[in-house]
Amino acid sequence: MIIKGQKLSEVDHKTLENLKALDRAQFPFPWSEKSWEQAQLVDEYIVFYNVDVTCFCLFLMSPLEKLAHLLKITVSQSDRGKGLGKELLRSAFVQFRVQGFERSILEVETLNAPAIALYERCGFKKIHLHKKFYSNGADAHIMEIYL
Ligand SMILES: CC(C)(COP(=O)(O)OP(=O)(O)OC[C@H]1O[C@@H](n2cnc3c(N)ncnc32)[C@H](O)[C@@H]1OP(=O)(O)O)[C@@H](O)C(=O)NCCC(=O)NCCS
């Protein structure tokens, strides 16, 4: 499996449209067109995806804190359970370690068992329960990994 990692600002038009489509198909609250446009103007968004763009993950990097914040990860329904989620995170962390990043964090809805299982499998630990984190009132685990 070849996973490509690049700045969101450098992603070509077709790939960006595929990322947006996957985001809309998989998330109840996908980013708006405006959010994608604004993120494309910022060099610190890094996206990892496969050739067919059936999965991707998106990080916001904070170089000063040596921190990679996982904002989104998704795998299309038909490709789930085949190790793609793990592979996306593995590829990202290999690159981040080389670049000197030391830590990654994320928020995940407490009822999202597949995502929590993936994160724990990859070494993330729950560090905080954030009540009513989401706009719909759902709680979130804050999870962290030292790279
Ligand atoms: C969460 C998600 C990205 C996982 O991707 P995936 O490619 O299916 O995950 P993988 O096949 O790499 O599985 C990795 C590990 O997660 C666990 N896992 C994955 N799906 C699971 C499920 N449905 N139930 C329980 N554990 C699961 C397994 O432990 C697995 O490790 P193992 O096979 O070595 O035991 C995918 O389910 C998804 O896109 N969900 C919708 C979007 C989403 O909720 N994103 C997270 C928002 S915070």
The ligand as an ORCA input file, in Angstrom:
! r2SCAN-3c Opt
* xyz 0 1
  C     -11.939      4.471     12.400
  C     -11.543      4.016     11.006
  C     -10.685      5.105     10.356
  C     -10.713      2.704     11.132
  O     -10.145      2.410      9.877
  P      -9.858      0.894      9.391
  O      -9.018      0.968      8.174
  O     -11.117      0.132      9.312
  O      -8.989      0.353     10.626
  P      -7.890     -0.831     10.523
  O      -8.389     -1.893      9.595
  O      -6.567     -0.225     10.248
  O      -7.946     -1.389     12.011
  C      -7.009     -0.984     12.982
  C      -7.369     -1.549     14.330
  O      -8.559     -0.900     14.786
  C      -9.425     -1.845     15.395
  N     -10.701     -1.772     14.692
  C     -10.944     -1.276     13.456
  N     -12.275     -1.328     13.172
  C     -12.868     -1.843     14.256
  C     -14.219     -2.159     14.588
  N     -15.222     -1.924     13.731
  N     -14.471     -2.673     15.807
  C     -13.476     -2.929     16.686
  N     -12.166     -2.666     16.418
  C     -11.870     -2.127     15.230
  C      -8.755     -3.184     15.326
  O      -8.163     -3.412     16.590
  C      -7.677     -3.018     14.295
  O      -6.469     -3.625     14.637
  P      -6.159     -5.206     14.339
  O      -6.853     -5.536     13.038
  O      -4.669     -5.254     14.215
  O      -6.710     -5.896     15.504
  C     -12.805      3.715     10.134
  O     -13.665      2.854     10.866
  C     -13.578      4.951      9.709
  O     -13.287      5.560      8.678
  N     -14.602      5.352     10.493
  C     -15.442      6.497     10.131
  C     -14.728      7.810     10.341
  C     -14.320      8.024     11.781
  O     -15.068      7.722     12.696
  N     -13.108      8.569     11.984
  C     -12.580      8.862     13.288
  C     -13.099     10.169     13.763
  S     -12.307     10.667     15.258
*
